[in-house]
Amino acid sequence: MLNLRLFLALALTLFLAACGGGTPPPPSSITLTVEDPANSFDAAAYQVGSGNWQPLTLSGTSTKTGTFSLGGQTKYGVAVRCSGLEVKVIQATASELPNPKLECSSAPATVSFTVNVNVDSSLIAGGDEVCVNGPSCSPAATNVSVTVSTATGNQDFLVTLRASGGFVKVAKVLKGVNVVSGGNAAVSLSTSDQLPPVNLTLPTPPSGYAPLMGALASYLSSSNTGGGTVNASLTSYRPVSGSGGGDRYATVIQTSTSATNASLLSIQVFGSGSPNLNLPAPWPSGSVSVNPQAHPSVSGLSRNDNGLQGYRIYLQIAARIYYTATLSKGWLGTQTSYTLPDLSAPSLLGYTPPTGSGSFGVSAILSNKNLLALDLNNPSAFQAGDYLQEATAQTNNYTVGGSSITLP
């Protein structure tokens, strides 16, 4: 059971290997922020325009920052190495992303808190569970206590009664709870809280892609602190009792094709009712070419979809490198090819250029929002009507120094 905020964060992480947002620095400079409470940061580098990459010194402890001048340029790049083998690169324009933010590690501060739930006995069947904000669950009873690990301060809690198969029978939000370590709150689930499910109509995938069996449906409160999945079935969701203005639902649908190892993902955010679900267009067959070197070149980045925000390129070779680059549409401009920057020099990120075999992929990212600048800590980051889509072409047969690869 996946919290909507966590899923959106995951989706953005797949796009950015980062998160944007924050207060922009002066327009003549760029400030990179690296979140690293677990001390996994190794090194950072930057690029101005199309110039050479330079080392970037960061200062700070759990949050590290470093600033460099744009020198009148509009395009830039930033990169970090984390945990030895993880390389993250963003290349964007200052107008798209004036204040880039990358994450090397996370360690949210939480406390133990108990939610005491009274459940109408007529709602309970054998094997049912009572859950709070998704994964924290206890066997259902008329009176049940669920202990959660959560942040302190004002929090919301999604309380659900789930059948043995995981589908939601009742969903209710408890808002504005003052959370302190060892504290508790109480809520009741009654028959009036059991709202009728809303059906979801699934789109037909493109030819060759697997049929959609269902959609993941989630809820997120307006404060971004309470949420979780609310599927009443594979093709319906349970509205949340007590929800109000600013609260959101989201559906996630995904399909793939075994023939080419390509995939399509779509997230649709909405306020109520049944949203219009659709998938992005797949990559045309053979439209992407890859030169499989230690720092591969890729061509065919010429999609013209509405809402195209940019591309994400990844190279993963187990125990050698986990490299992700995010290219904004503005940074790429009219270019249709790209080479992963070689930042292996000791003066830059200082890693060993990879050898061996692994996986490679390129994703086109579509949205009505400027995803680069979104900050998931801001409750208004995603609102009803927003969408995020990803079309991916990939291979698990990537060998450094091997023959040219065509995708998908």
Secondary structure, 3 states (H helix, E strand, C coil): CCCHHHHHHHHHHHHHCECCCCCCCCCCEEEEEEECCCCCEEEEEEEECCCCCEECCCEECCEEEEEEECCCCCEEEEEEEECCCEEEEEEEECCCCCCCEEECCCCCCCEEEEEEEEECHHHCCCCCEEEECCCEEEECCCEEEEEEEECCEEEEEEEEEECCCCCEEEEEEEEEEEECCCCEEEEEECHHHCCCCEECCCCCCCCCCCCCCCCEEEEECCCCCCEEECEEECCEECCCECCCCCCEEEEEEEEEECCCCEEEEEEEEECCCCCCCCCCCCCCCCCEEEECCCCCEEECCCCCCCCEEEEEEEEEECCCEEEEEEEEHHHHCCCCEEECCCCCCCCCCCCCCCCCEEEEEEEEEEECCCHHHCCCCCCCCCCCCCEEEEEEEEEEEEECCCCCEEEC
